[in-house]
Amino acid sequence: MEEKDKDILEFPFVFAISYTPGVAQISVKGRARVSGKKEELRKIQDARKEKKPPPPIVMQSISNVVFLESVIVSRSLNIPPPVPLPRIPPAKKKKLPEPNYRT
């Protein structure tokens, strides 16, 4: 994370998606620019020096944009989008009640 301006920080990132089976791999690298008040950015920068992760809002914003970009890339390469498909659990067979016989 570098301080480019008094009110802007940069977060370098790498986002990688691997397919199973190994038909493709998508990697996106870049830098996210975060702007804000000087004191807020200073707290974020100090936390970074202590090896703490960026705030969740920064991580979520980066993830959202990069994920959408990876969907566009996958479409242009004609490979499945990196979206986990929903899994439908198998239907459970209902047990019929056992007859209650009296002798």
VOPAGU-2260 file (C-alpha; in pm, 1 decimal, decimal comma):
REM VOPAGU-2260
SITE   aa  ch    i         X         Y         Z
SITE  MET   A    0       0,0       0,0       0,0
SITE  GLU   A    1     150,5     329,2    -104,9
SITE  GLU   A    2      42,8     678,4     -27,0
SITE  LYS   A    3      15,1     854,3    -364,6
SITE  ASP   A    4    -157,3    1162,7    -237,7
SITE  LYS   A    5    -254,2    1284,2     105,3
SITE  ASP   A    6    -608,8    1155,3      49,3
SITE  ILE   A    7    -548,7     839,3    -162,2
SITE  LEU   A    8    -401,2     497,6     -81,2
SITE  GLU   A    9    -333,1     212,1    -321,7
SITE  PHE   A   10    -385,5    -155,2    -246,5
SITE  PRO   A   11    -212,6    -397,4    -482,3
SITE  PHE   A   12    -405,2    -721,4    -534,1
SITE  VAL   A   13    -393,3   -1052,1    -719,4
SITE  PHE   A   14    -710,4   -1250,6    -777,7
SITE  ALA   A   15    -673,6   -1603,5    -915,6
SITE  ILE   A   16    -935,7   -1856,2   -1019,0
SITE  SER   A   17    -846,5   -2216,5   -1100,5
SITE  TYR   A   18   -1085,6   -2459,4   -1264,5
SITE  THR   A   19   -1124,3   -2824,3   -1166,9
SITE  PRO   A   20   -1060,4   -3010,7   -1389,4
SITE  GLY   A   21    -777,4   -2785,6   -1501,9
SITE  VAL   A   22    -930,9   -2645,9   -1820,1
SITE  ALA   A   23    -842,8   -2284,3   -1742,2
SITE  GLN   A   24    -700,5   -2039,4   -1492,6
SITE  ILE   A   25    -782,5   -1669,6   -1466,0
SITE  SER   A   26    -551,5   -1426,8   -1285,3
SITE  VAL   A   27    -624,5   -1059,0   -1240,9
SITE  LYS   A   28    -364,8    -821,7   -1094,3
SITE  GLY   A   29    -408,7    -457,2   -1020,0
SITE  ARG   A   30    -416,1    -172,6    -772,3
SITE  ALA   A   31    -723,5     -40,3    -600,5
SITE  ARG   A   32    -728,6     326,6    -513,7
SITE  VAL   A   33    -896,1     419,2    -188,0
SITE  SER   A   34    -977,3     777,3    -102,0
SITE  GLY   A   35   -1093,8     917,4     226,7
SITE  LYS   A   36   -1015,4    1144,8     515,9
SITE  LYS   A   37    -647,2    1174,8     607,6
SITE  GLU   A   38    -695,2    1033,7     957,0
SITE  GLU   A   39    -890,6     729,4     831,4
SITE  LEU   A   40    -629,7     656,5     567,4
SITE  ARG   A   41    -352,4     692,9     826,4
SITE  LYS   A   42    -523,0     429,3    1046,5
SITE  ILE   A   43    -548,9     193,2     748,5
SITE  GLN   A   44    -184,1     253,4     660,6
SITE  ASP   A   45     -72,3     189,9    1020,4
SITE  ALA   A   46    -273,0    -133,7    1030,0
SITE  ARG   A   47    -106,5    -241,0     705,2
SITE  LYS   A   48     238,3    -184,7     858,7
SITE  GLU   A   49     132,1    -421,9    1137,7
SITE  LYS   A   50      52,6    -686,5     869,8
SITE  LYS   A   51    -322,4    -656,4     925,5
SITE  PRO   A   52    -557,7    -710,4     630,0
SITE  PRO   A   53    -733,5    -417,4     463,1
SITE  PRO   A   54   -1077,8    -319,7     594,0
SITE  PRO   A   55   -1361,8    -548,6     483,9
SITE  ILE   A   56   -1521,4    -277,4     268,6
SITE  VAL   A   57   -1200,5    -249,6      64,4
SITE  MET   A   58   -1170,7    -626,8      27,3
SITE  GLN   A   59   -1536,4    -659,4     -71,6
SITE  SER   A   60   -1512,8    -381,3    -328,7
SITE  ILE   A   61   -1204,1    -533,6    -490,0
SITE  SER   A   62   -1362,6    -879,6    -491,5
SITE  ASN   A   63   -1684,5    -754,8    -651,8
SITE  VAL   A   64   -1512,0    -574,2    -937,3
SITE  VAL   A   65   -1257,0    -847,0   -1005,9
SITE  PHE   A   66   -1517,7   -1120,7    -993,6
SITE  LEU   A   67   -1731,8    -939,9   -1252,4
SITE  GLU   A   68   -1425,6    -890,6   -1473,6
SITE  SER   A   69   -1343,4   -1261,5   -1449,6
SITE  VAL   A   70   -1697,5   -1348,6   -1563,0
SITE  ILE   A   71   -1651,3   -1125,9   -1869,6
SITE  VAL   A   72   -1312,6   -1285,2   -1944,7
SITE  SER   A   73   -1454,7   -1635,9   -1908,2
SITE  ARG   A   74   -1734,1   -1552,9   -2149,1
SITE  SER   A   75   -1493,2   -1420,1   -2410,5
SITE  LEU   A   76   -1284,0   -1740,3   -2377,6
SITE  ASN   A   77   -1595,8   -1957,6   -2398,3
SITE  ILE   A   78   -1531,0   -2129,0   -2065,8
SITE  PRO   A   79   -1775,1   -2168,5   -1778,0
SITE  PRO   A   80   -1808,1   -1861,4   -1557,0
SITE  PRO   A   81   -1633,1   -1886,1   -1220,9
SITE  VAL   A   82   -1963,1   -1899,3   -1037,6
SITE  PRO   A   83   -2021,2   -2190,8    -806,4
SITE  LEU   A   84   -2328,7   -2371,1    -930,8
SITE  PRO   A   85   -2598,5   -2434,3    -674,8
SITE  ARG   A   86   -2606,9   -2788,7    -542,8
SITE  ILE   A   87   -2943,5   -2945,1    -502,0
SITE  PRO   A   88   -2939,0   -3209,2    -231,8
SITE  PRO   A   89   -3072,7   -3547,5    -338,8
SITE  ALA   A   90   -3433,1   -3607,3    -245,6
SITE  LYS   A   91   -3466,6   -3803,2      73,8
SITE  LYS   A   92   -3684,1   -4107,8      49,8
SITE  LYS   A   93   -3961,1   -4096,6     300,9
SITE  LYS   A   94   -3988,1   -4401,2     517,2
SITE  LEU   A   95   -4334,0   -4538,7     529,6
SITE  PRO   A   96   -4454,4   -4608,5     876,2
SITE  GLU   A   97   -4434,8   -4973,0     960,2
SITE  PRO   A   98   -4764,5   -5139,8    1023,0
SITE  ASN   A   99   -4849,1   -5199,1    1382,9
SITE  TYR   A  100   -4988,1   -5549,1    1416,5
SITE  ARG   A  101   -5117,6   -5699,3    1736,9
SITE  THR   A  102   -5152,5   -6064,3    1782,4
